């Protein structure tokens, strides 16, 4: 036995009955609102051979990090750039 639905009532599948002259609910559009193109999260991939390499997680004490941040700011670099340039100079690469 099926009961008539009033405007605003749901069919039970995320689809609602729109009143005459009313808007169809977004959920009732089904796949029409979805894009067929998938987007990856994050920055675009770099070409082979252009990646930075290995990530090395390092933990600093707060006072050490403040000193590193000040030194990086004095050379107009971010912390990662300053650490890389300092290590390159220290090991001669």
Beta strands, then each sheet from edge to edge (+ up, - down):
end
